[in-house]
């Protein structure tokens, strides 16, 4: 598939009649920075006609973060948070349609907000929980909504994550070339696109989540802009070694993770052995941890990769990109912007693509990635 930028897509849309079916993709990830939405079409390559980002209001963000852990009356709170999320998503949909009013929308792919992810645990099946209210979203927008993308893969014995490698193959794969794509959101997930067509992928570990939490605690900022604060610190070798000793990193794929494993309390336990550590040095170490987790997995599982395309918010962290390049000498490390799809649009576009796959009755998972027993059509449809 070919890609083009949102600017190019808008120019083309202005010059051509709107004949393509369009899909809206909505994504709010582990970083909890807000909702990204796109209007995309796929019958002539991947084309994004519009993109918007709406930050979460602080009350909703705080509640979604709190619901990652057990708490009082959480069923009631989760239901209300899901309703609030649907209302926020409806505003994103409205903003998108204002920006691309001539695009005929077939359906909305709404991922929801993951608050627990425990595949295969407890009873052999486990669970993955994305807060969502797709029926309410369908009522608010008047559009068909496809949601609940992960549960079918989980029921088939899979990890239910990551789901984006199938889209990465369609969008960024090139026959005869070993390529890798890493989405660095709150968690980093790696897609390995082998020259012979094989695709594997898995969650590497923490992406932005630990860094964001640490900078919020010490500077009151939502995130470390471009990694400037991390760049002022020095890596604490002992802390990095301790962090990389986390058993998750040694697990073989298929595997997936989230805030269930990498959270503030996890970091605080490690810091017990680093009394008096300079917060800037901790931030630098967390940045290095994210880079090393990605680099080690890429060297281990696709050592002949020629390039690494980076998407998600991590692509905008210059210090993280610098550390990735240093950890992978000789490898081209670039933002997906260079491939025609800006990094903050990739995941939302993937869920627009998965909504389309659902309506076409096509599988949206890759057993080679998730470990599921076979290909499955993902999602559930809520008609307009």
C-alpha angles and dihedrals in degrees: 000000000000125000133207133187124263089249092053091045092052091050091049091047090054091052098043133051114257101253100140122095108243130209130199118222122198124191135174111176142195091281088069092211094135143276125316116199133183139180107218140170127201111186093093100032124295111317125176112201097179141006131188134174121203116188117223116254109249096250094055093043091051092049094048090050092048091051090063086080134045114274146155118300090353097159090060093043093047092052092052092045089053090053091049090049091052090052091050090049091051089057090052090051091051091050091049093051090051090055095047105024095161096058112105105225115216098178146335121243105210116185099184126209119299111223101161130025118179108146116182094003134124099004103022093264103055121180146259118207124202113179107227142140102204095165089056091047090052090051093047096047103031088228134117111260127205113198143149093064098164107051098074094055089047091051088052090058097266134130091245086225148124097021099168099078091083089057092043088056091052094044106034107016120114123191113243095019130095107226135170131202123196124192108204108197123131085314125029117235122188128209116197113202108190123206091243093057099261115138127199131163145161144164111285097196136262118006114169101336099090094040092049092049093049095049091046090053095049107028103021090234124133092233143346102275107232088337092284094145093048089050090060092058137068127232115260101223096203093050092049092050091049092049094049089051089069105125093232091071091059095051117110119236140293089072139132136184144176143167087320087077106021112047142127094277090053090055093045090056090055092047091059085081092049105059114182095013114168107248090226090057091050089052091050089050093050089050090051090047091057091048094046094048090055096042095048092050093047092050090046099047107026106017093163095058112139097198144016117209114201125206136166126057091307089071088069093053102095093190091053091047089050092051091047091053091049092049091051106044114188093020123112106240111188141154115255085243085085090056091053102262117092113233096243091055101052102083095043089049089051091058091048086053091049091051088054091049090053093053091047091050091241124143116258101191133073114216088204086064106035101026093236119157092249149329114312137185104241131215141026125259125232107189121222 
